[in-house]
C-alpha cells in the first residue's frame, strides 16, 4: 500500500466513526421531565382553627384560633398573625392534688390565650390517587416562629418549631394540620424552661386563588 494514502484513510475512518456516533445520539429518545406545575397556588390565606394543648400534666387546653398567612411563592409563606383563646380542663392528677393535698387552684399556671407569627417553608408538594377514582393534592411544610403565651400569672415568649401538612379540597378551601412545639423562655423568678405543644386543625380559605 502506498504510504502516502495512509493518512487519508485514517482521516476517512475517523470521520465515518464520528458521523455514526452523532446519528446514534440523534436516534436516542430525549429525557422527559416528570416534574409538573402545582395544580393549586395559595395567595392570601385566612384560617379558622381548633386545637389541643396536650403536654401539661395538670390541665389540657382546647383552643380556637384565627390566622392570616401571606404566600409569597410556592415554597415560602409568612403566617403574619395568629391568635387563640384556650379553654382549660383539669386533669385527674390536678383534681387529686387539690382534693387530697390541699393545693389551691392558683398554684397551677394555665395558658389563657396566645398569639404569634411564623415562617412556613413548603418544599414538598404532590398528588395521590385514591382507589383510582380521585386525585388529591397536598403539601408538607416546616414551621419556624415565635409565640407569646398569657399564663395565669404572666406573659411569656417562646420559640416555635414544627411541621404541617395541607390537603387541597378545591382552589379556595383546604384542610391544614400543624404540630408545633414551643420552647417557652423563663423571664422571672420561679419560672423554668417549658415546652408547649400545639396540635391544630384548620380550614384554610384562599383569597385571590389560582389553579
Residue frames relative to the residue before (quaternion, step in Angstrom):
aa qw qx qy qz dx dy dz
X 1.0000 0.0000 0.0000 0.0000 0.00 0.00 0.00
X 0.5085 -0.6444 0.4818 0.3067 3.51 -1.05 0.84
X 0.4265 -0.7294 0.4744 0.2471 3.57 -0.68 1.11
X 0.5984 0.5742 -0.3782 0.4114 3.58 1.12 -0.39
X 0.6539 0.5234 -0.3126 0.4480 3.59 1.24 -0.47
X 0.5274 0.6795 -0.4060 0.3086 3.62 1.15 -0.46
X 0.6557 0.4917 -0.3524 0.4517 3.70 0.81 -0.76
X 0.6446 0.5241 -0.3302 0.4481 3.58 1.02 -0.75
X 0.6469 0.5174 -0.3215 0.4587 3.57 1.04 -0.82
X 0.6362 0.5187 -0.3284 0.4673 3.63 0.97 -0.85
X 0.6605 0.5082 -0.3150 0.4540 3.60 0.90 -0.86
X 0.6507 0.5177 -0.3166 0.4565 3.58 1.00 -0.82
X 0.6467 0.5153 -0.3157 0.4654 3.59 1.02 -0.83
X 0.6540 0.5195 -0.3145 0.4511 3.58 0.96 -0.85
X 0.6568 0.5076 -0.3085 0.4646 3.58 0.97 -0.83
X 0.6459 0.5235 -0.3176 0.4559 3.57 1.03 -0.82
X 0.6540 0.5087 -0.3104 0.4660 3.60 1.00 -0.86
X 0.6486 0.5191 -0.3159 0.4583 3.59 0.98 -0.85
X 0.6528 0.5161 -0.3111 0.4590 3.59 0.99 -0.82
X 0.6514 0.5148 -0.3124 0.4616 3.59 1.01 -0.83
X 0.6476 0.5205 -0.3164 0.4579 3.57 1.00 -0.84
X 0.6518 0.5129 -0.3132 0.4627 3.57 0.99 -0.84
X 0.6474 0.5215 -0.3192 0.4550 3.58 1.03 -0.79
X 0.6330 0.5270 -0.3263 0.4639 3.60 1.04 -0.82
X 0.6545 0.5103 -0.3163 0.4596 3.58 0.96 -0.86
X 0.6540 0.5123 -0.3153 0.4587 3.57 1.03 -0.77
X 0.6692 0.5103 -0.2975 0.4509 3.59 1.11 -0.72
X 0.5828 0.5889 -0.3830 0.4085 3.64 1.17 -0.49
X 0.4957 -0.6546 0.4730 0.3195 3.62 -0.99 0.79
X 0.4871 -0.6617 0.4903 0.2906 3.54 -1.08 0.77
X 0.5584 -0.6002 0.4526 0.3510 3.58 -1.16 0.67
X 0.2348 -0.7739 0.5783 0.1076 3.57 -0.99 0.93
X 0.3500 -0.7417 0.5354 0.2019 3.59 -0.78 1.02
X 0.2997 -0.7723 0.5390 0.1521 3.57 -0.93 0.96
X 0.5119 0.6514 -0.4185 0.3721 3.60 1.27 -0.08
X 0.1191 -0.8004 0.5864 0.0358 3.56 -0.83 1.03
X 0.5788 -0.5593 0.4597 0.3754 3.54 -1.25 0.39
X 0.5695 -0.5794 0.4532 0.3667 3.55 -1.20 0.54
X 0.4416 -0.6911 0.5085 0.2625 3.54 -1.02 0.82
X 0.7846 0.1913 -0.0897 0.5829 3.58 1.13 -0.69
X 0.0853 -0.7806 0.6180 0.0371 3.54 -1.07 0.81
X 0.3251 -0.7475 0.5544 0.1676 3.53 -0.99 0.95
X 0.1071 -0.7789 0.6121 0.0840 3.56 -1.18 0.58
X 0.7966 -0.0593 0.0820 0.5960 3.59 0.26 -1.25
X 0.0575 -0.8354 0.5461 -0.0243 3.55 -0.33 1.29
X 0.0868 -0.7405 0.6656 0.0336 3.52 -0.90 1.08
X 0.0711 -0.8293 0.5541 -0.0119 3.58 -0.77 1.02
X 0.1747 -0.7288 0.6539 0.1037 3.51 -1.19 0.79
X 0.0460 -0.8488 0.5224 -0.0672 3.55 -0.64 1.16
X 0.1306 -0.7022 0.6848 0.1446 3.45 -1.45 0.34
X 0.0158 0.8312 -0.5539 0.0450 3.57 -1.05 0.66
X 0.3426 -0.7227 0.5750 0.1724 3.49 -1.41 0.18
X 0.1862 -0.7264 0.6512 0.1166 3.54 -1.18 0.79
X 0.0726 -0.8955 0.4389 0.0131 3.60 0.13 1.26
X 0.6153 0.6472 -0.3403 0.2944 3.63 1.11 -0.47
X 0.6043 0.5839 -0.3771 0.3894 3.62 1.00 -0.68
X 0.3730 -0.7576 0.4849 0.2278 3.64 -0.63 1.02
X 0.7035 0.4740 -0.2651 0.4584 3.59 1.20 -0.41
X 0.8024 0.0216 -0.0123 0.5962 3.61 1.16 -0.43
X 0.2336 -0.7443 0.6102 0.1384 3.53 -1.19 0.65
X 0.2373 -0.7982 0.5428 0.1094 3.53 -0.88 0.96
X 0.1206 -0.7390 0.6585 0.0756 3.55 -1.03 0.88
X 0.0279 -0.8518 0.5223 -0.0291 3.58 -0.52 1.10
X 0.2770 -0.6984 0.6337 0.1843 3.49 -1.40 0.45
X 0.0554 -0.8290 0.5549 -0.0425 3.56 -0.88 0.96
X 0.1222 -0.7442 0.6493 0.0980 3.51 -1.29 0.56
X 0.0109 0.8181 -0.5734 0.0421 3.60 -1.02 0.72
X 0.1765 -0.7381 0.6365 0.1374 3.51 -1.38 0.32
X 0.0507 -0.7956 0.6035 -0.0132 3.58 -0.91 1.00
X 0.2147 -0.7492 0.6158 0.1157 3.55 -0.99 0.94
X 0.1851 -0.7812 0.5913 0.0767 3.58 -0.70 1.14
X 0.2178 -0.8244 0.5143 0.0921 3.56 -0.29 1.28
X 0.7770 0.0215 -0.0015 0.6291 3.58 1.10 -0.75
X 0.7058 -0.4294 0.3321 0.4551 3.57 -1.29 -0.08
X 0.7847 0.3388 -0.1636 0.4926 3.59 1.09 -0.62
X 0.7628 0.3283 -0.1801 0.5272 3.61 1.21 -0.20
X 0.0953 0.7805 -0.6113 0.0903 3.56 -0.93 0.99
X 0.2288 -0.7421 0.6133 0.1443 3.53 -1.29 0.48
X 0.2396 -0.7298 0.6271 0.1297 3.53 -0.70 1.15
X 0.2473 -0.8493 0.4468 0.1339 3.51 0.26 1.35
X 0.8164 -0.0780 0.0667 0.5683 3.57 0.92 -0.81
X 0.0644 0.7580 -0.6482 0.0327 3.53 -1.17 0.70
X 0.0158 -0.7967 0.6041 -0.0094 3.54 -1.06 0.73
X 0.0563 -0.8175 0.5727 -0.0234 3.56 -0.97 0.87
X 0.2100 -0.7318 0.6337 0.1369 3.54 -1.24 0.60
X 0.2403 -0.8078 0.5307 0.0896 3.55 -0.81 1.06
X 0.2052 -0.7358 0.6358 0.1106 3.53 -1.10 0.89
X 0.2145 -0.8376 0.4977 0.0686 3.58 -0.48 1.24
X 0.1098 -0.7650 0.6321 0.0562 3.53 -1.12 0.82
X 0.4607 -0.6875 0.4908 0.2724 3.58 -0.92 0.92
X 0.3637 -0.6844 0.5808 0.2487 3.53 -1.20 0.59
X 0.6628 -0.4960 0.3733 0.4186 3.57 -1.28 0.25
X 0.6079 0.5611 -0.3519 0.4379 3.59 1.07 -0.72
X 0.6727 0.4819 -0.3060 0.4707 3.58 0.88 -0.87
X 0.6380 0.5249 -0.3334 0.4542 3.60 0.92 -0.82
X 0.6520 0.5101 -0.3152 0.4640 3.58 1.02 -0.79
X 0.6507 0.5110 -0.3228 0.4596 3.60 0.96 -0.80
X 0.6678 0.4831 -0.3045 0.4775 3.59 0.98 -0.80
X 0.7075 0.4736 -0.2640 0.4533 3.58 0.94 -0.86
X 0.8045 0.3345 -0.1557 0.4654 3.59 0.72 -1.04
X 0.7971 0.2965 -0.1442 0.5059 3.59 1.09 -0.60
X 0.5311 -0.6966 0.3753 0.3030 3.55 1.24 0.25
X 0.3213 0.7396 -0.5328 0.2566 3.61 1.10 0.48
X 0.3773 -0.7132 0.5468 0.2236 3.56 -1.02 0.85
X 0.6055 -0.5668 0.4042 0.3857 3.61 -1.10 0.56
X 0.6399 0.5435 -0.3285 0.4327 3.61 1.09 -0.63
X 0.5498 0.6200 -0.3990 0.3927 3.59 1.22 -0.17
X 0.6993 0.4391 -0.2543 0.5035 3.58 1.24 -0.38
X 0.2879 -0.7729 0.5506 0.1287 3.54 -0.79 1.13
X 0.0846 -0.8284 0.5537 -0.0022 3.57 -0.33 1.28
X 0.4461 -0.6390 0.5497 0.3008 3.54 -1.27 0.49
X 0.2107 -0.7989 0.5558 0.0917 3.56 -0.76 1.10
X 0.7589 -0.1818 0.1151 0.6147 3.58 0.98 -0.84
X 0.0795 -0.7926 0.6023 0.0513 3.57 -1.29 0.25
X 0.0771 -0.7710 0.6307 0.0437 3.55 -1.28 0.42
X 0.0826 0.8198 -0.5594 0.0910 3.57 -1.14 0.57
X 0.2748 -0.7246 0.6062 0.1789 3.51 -1.41 -0.12
X 0.0743 -0.8222 0.5642 -0.0136 3.59 -1.06 0.75
X 0.3256 -0.6710 0.6267 0.2258 3.50 -1.39 0.43
X 0.1577 -0.7762 0.6057 0.0760 3.58 -0.96 0.91
X 0.0970 -0.7594 0.6421 0.0397 3.56 -0.89 1.03
X 0.1134 -0.8407 0.5292 -0.0183 3.56 -0.52 1.27
X 0.0062 0.8621 -0.5067 0.0066 3.63 0.34 1.14
X 0.7583 0.3724 -0.1877 0.5010 3.62 1.15 -0.51
X 0.0966 0.7556 -0.6406 0.0964 3.54 -0.90 1.05
X 0.1694 0.8027 -0.5591 0.1201 3.57 -0.96 0.76
X 0.3010 -0.7237 0.5849 0.2087 3.52 -1.36 -0.07
X 0.1897 -0.7754 0.5978 0.0736 3.52 -1.21 0.71
X 0.3486 -0.6996 0.5822 0.2238 3.51 -1.20 0.64
X 0.1818 -0.7806 0.5932 0.0755 3.58 -0.82 1.05
X 0.8357 -0.1836 0.0389 0.5162 3.55 -0.47 1.35
X 0.5855 -0.6225 0.3447 0.3883 3.57 1.12 0.73
X 0.6037 0.5574 -0.3595 0.4421 3.59 1.20 0.48
X 0.7979 0.1393 -0.0594 0.5835 3.57 1.05 -0.77
X 0.2301 -0.7291 0.6266 0.1508 3.51 -1.26 0.56
X 0.0995 -0.7962 0.5960 0.0318 3.56 -0.76 1.06
X 0.2507 -0.7652 0.5817 0.1153 3.54 -1.09 0.82
X 0.0855 0.8077 -0.5777 0.0814 3.56 -1.02 0.79
X 0.1784 -0.7625 0.6104 0.1192 3.52 -1.34 0.14
X 0.2306 -0.7333 0.6210 0.1529 3.54 -1.35 0.44
X 0.0367 -0.8196 0.5710 -0.0275 3.56 -1.03 0.78
X 0.3663 -0.6852 0.5868 0.2280 3.51 -1.37 0.40
X 0.2425 -0.7835 0.5659 0.0839 3.55 -1.12 0.79
X 0.0398 0.7672 -0.6382 0.0505 3.56 -0.96 0.97
X 0.3047 0.7790 -0.5032 0.2169 3.60 -0.72 0.95
X 0.4243 -0.6688 0.5479 0.2691 3.52 -1.29 -0.53
X 0.0965 -0.7792 0.6189 0.0222 3.54 -1.17 0.74
X 0.1825 -0.7340 0.6410 0.1308 3.53 -1.20 0.67
X 0.1748 -0.7950 0.5777 0.0610 3.56 -0.73 1.13
X 0.2383 -0.7145 0.6339 0.1758 3.54 -1.14 0.71
X 0.1394 -0.7712 0.6199 0.0402 3.53 -0.40 1.31
X 0.7161 -0.4276 0.3166 0.4517 3.57 -1.27 0.16
X 0.7973 0.3408 -0.1476 0.4759 3.57 0.92 -0.93
X 0.8318 0.0016 0.0464 0.5531 3.65 1.06 -0.48
X 0.4646 -0.5936 0.5663 0.3333 3.51 -1.41 0.20
X 0.0141 0.8083 -0.5875 0.0344 3.59 -0.90 0.91
X 0.3152 -0.7624 0.5334 0.1870 3.63 -0.83 0.94
X 0.0550 -0.7996 0.5966 0.0409 3.54 -1.26 0.36
X 0.4076 -0.6843 0.5563 0.2368 3.54 -1.37 0.34
X 0.2651 -0.8048 0.5215 0.1004 3.57 -0.79 1.11
X 0.1063 0.7291 -0.6761 0.0045 3.50 -1.31 0.55
X 0.1999 0.7964 -0.5452 0.1691 3.55 -0.87 0.90
X 0.2989 -0.7179 0.5899 0.2177 3.51 -1.34 -0.28
X 0.0533 -0.8058 0.5897 0.0075 3.51 -1.26 0.44
X 0.1841 -0.7654 0.6055 0.1168 3.49 -1.37 0.15
X 0.1771 -0.7838 0.5902 0.0774 3.54 -1.18 0.61
X 0.1480 -0.7471 0.6431 0.0799 3.54 -1.13 0.83
X 0.2984 -0.7720 0.5371 0.1625 3.58 -0.62 1.14
X 0.2644 -0.7571 0.5795 0.1455 3.57 -0.85 1.02
X 0.7285 -0.1841 0.1201 0.6488 3.54 1.16 -0.78
X 0.7509 -0.4068 0.2478 0.4573 3.61 -1.19 -0.16
X 0.7047 0.4339 -0.2604 0.4973 3.61 1.24 -0.31
X 0.8034 0.2808 -0.1156 0.5122 3.59 0.82 -1.00
X 0.0623 0.7744 -0.6284 0.0392 3.53 -1.16 0.70
X 0.3353 -0.6961 0.5951 0.2210 3.54 -1.30 0.46
X 0.0732 -0.8140 0.5758 -0.0224 3.55 -0.84 1.03
X 0.1078 -0.7726 0.6241 0.0444 3.57 -1.03 0.87
X 0.0470 -0.7890 0.6125 -0.0051 3.59 -0.83 1.04
X 0.0483 -0.7405 0.6684 0.0512 3.55 -1.17 0.71
X 0.0305 0.8240 -0.5561 0.1043 3.56 -0.39 1.28
X 0.1673 -0.7546 0.6277 0.0926 3.55 -1.01 0.90
X 0.1253 -0.7966 0.5904 0.0341 3.55 -0.83 1.04
X 0.2540 -0.7256 0.6215 0.1509 3.55 -0.92 0.99
X 0.2026 -0.8043 0.5535 0.0759 3.57 -0.39 1.30
X 0.3456 -0.7830 0.4951 0.1495 3.53 -0.69 1.19
X 0.3847 -0.7104 0.5317 0.2541 3.64 -0.86 0.86
X 0.1442 -0.8155 0.5584 0.0481 3.56 -0.88 0.99
X 0.8023 0.2482 -0.1142 0.5307 3.59 1.09 -0.62
X 0.7073 -0.4335 0.3447 0.4393 3.51 -1.36 0.05
X 0.8013 0.2803 -0.2276 0.4771 3.53 -1.01 0.88
X 0.6008 0.5501 -0.3668 0.4493 3.59 1.23 -0.13
X 0.1538 -0.7746 0.6082 0.0803 3.55 -1.15 0.66
X 0.6307 -0.5038 0.4225 0.4121 3.54 -1.32 0.28
X 0.0544 -0.8247 0.5607 -0.0500 3.57 -0.69 1.15
X 0.2554 -0.7361 0.6035 0.1693 3.55 -1.19 0.63
X 0.0567 -0.7631 0.6435 0.0220 3.55 -0.99 0.93
X 0.1417 -0.7806 0.6051 0.0670 3.55 -0.76 1.06
X 0.0967 -0.7792 0.6181 0.0391 3.56 -0.98 0.92
X 0.1044 -0.7700 0.6289 0.0275 3.55 -0.85 1.07
X 0.0382 -0.8509 0.5189 -0.0727 3.55 -0.45 1.29
X 0.1210 -0.7429 0.6546 0.0700 3.53 -1.13 0.85
X 0.0417 -0.8363 0.5445 -0.0483 3.57 -0.62 1.16
X 0.2547 -0.6805 0.6576 0.1991 3.49 -1.36 0.49
X 0.1772 -0.8115 0.5531 0.0643 3.55 -0.49 1.24
X 0.1562 -0.7678 0.6177 0.0667 3.55 -1.02 0.92
X 0.1918 -0.8219 0.5335 0.0545 3.55 -0.41 1.28
X 0.1628 -0.7885 0.5899 0.0616 3.56 -0.54 1.23
X 0.7973 0.1539 -0.1876 0.5526 3.59 -1.04 0.85
X 0.1670 0.8365 -0.5016 0.1443 3.54 1.05 0.84
X 0.1396 -0.7576 0.6289 0.1050 3.53 -1.28 0.52
X 0.1324 -0.7863 0.5995 0.0699 3.54 -1.24 0.47
